Amino acid sequence: MTSQTAPRVLVGHGTENDFVVLPDPDGRVWPEDRLDAALVRRLCDRRAGMGGDGVLRVVGSAHVPDAAGVLGDELSACEWFMDHRNADGSTAEMCGNGIRLFLHVLVSEGLLDRATCEAGVLVGTRGGPRRVGATADGDYWVDMGPAREFGAGEAEVAGRTFAGRAVSMGNPHLACLTDVDVDGLDLTGTPRFDSGLFPDGVNVELVNVLEPGAHVRLRVVERGVGETRSCGTGACAAGYAALVAEGRAEGTVVVDVPGGRLSVQVTPTTTVLTGPAVLVSAGELCPEWLAG
Ligand SMILES: N[C@@H](CCC[C@H](N)C(=O)O)C(=O)O
């Protein structure tokens, strides 16, 4: 079979935020009109598809029509582009767990050598270029740039109202520090929020502080997905909010999520997220399923 009839597909996760990964180096396997929102929803379906919180297309930036617009002068510095889709088929500007898995896939698929990966590379995203690299112990880090706070807001979720900070990590977040035990919340519903503050929707983080400015527990309801077991950009927003609550502009915060543990290092100009990336399986999509 050729790649035209049976495209390669991988499944992996970062702290159990899981993704269907589609290698497409020269952009010929999954052009925009083929990988449309309906197919993304089918791929992410946990019963009738591969199953995942989203899709990551691994594509050369030169083959993404709108890459020049988001990467500007740095287009040529970003050989690769993380084309991220949420499970509902929508696109997002950034994905902190996904971009670590993206780098892991570049190496495992032989598209990037390990030494370059360890040194760190710029990857294009719809939120702009992000530097990503590997740690000596096999984890991955990504520099998201500074957390940008743009107001205060509220979300109604689990029958309660939570107040939080509106924070952009490239994508929008409402990071709510709360004394309500987040482990006891039913997060199956859709959060209500101020669409004036968040015209493009929002990811809602509910955060218990375990150690002020140093350690938090997080649950998250993601835009375009629902509750997930982890959100890397959400962890960054939560880490930033936990530090600001202590009057600090920098520090390192351990973020426990249902799917594991992440580390977030904040300075006024950078937010470095570190955590694992795990590949679970690799194979081919069945042409019969694709045609269905
Ligand atoms: N899980 C991701 C974020 C994915 C995008 C998000 N749902 C959005 O729409 O902004 C992460 O690890 O950051």
The ligand as an SDF file (V2000), in Angstrom:
LIG
                    3D

 13 12  0  0  0  0  0  0  0  0999 V2000
   -4.1130   20.6310   25.7800 N   0  0  0  0  0  0  0  0  0  0  0  0
   -3.3880   21.6940   25.2270 C   0  0  0  0  0  0  0  0  0  0  0  0
   -4.1810   22.8850   24.7660 C   0  0  0  0  0  0  0  0  0  0  0  0
   -4.9650   22.5490   23.5120 C   0  0  0  0  0  0  0  0  0  0  0  0
   -5.7060   23.7440   22.9240 C   0  0  0  0  0  0  0  0  0  0  0  0
   -6.8460   24.2190   23.7640 C   0  0  0  0  0  0  0  0  0  0  0  0
   -7.9050   23.2580   23.8930 N   0  0  0  0  0  0  0  0  0  0  0  0
   -7.3780   25.5020   23.1310 C   0  0  0  0  0  0  0  0  0  0  0  0
   -8.3620   25.4500   22.3750 O   0  0  0  0  0  0  0  0  0  0  0  0
   -6.7910   26.5600   23.3730 O   0  0  0  0  0  0  0  0  0  0  0  0
   -2.1440   22.0360   26.0030 C   0  0  0  0  0  0  0  0  0  0  0  0
   -1.5040   21.0870   26.4750 O   0  0  0  0  0  0  0  0  0  0  0  0
   -1.7540   23.2040   26.0860 O   0  0  0  0  0  0  0  0  0  0  0  0
  1  2  1  0
  2  3  1  0
  2 11  1  0
  3  4  1  0
  4  5  1  0
  5  6  1  0
  6  7  1  0
  6  8  1  0
  8  9  2  0
  8 10  1  0
 11 12  2  0
 11 13  1  0
M  END
$$$$
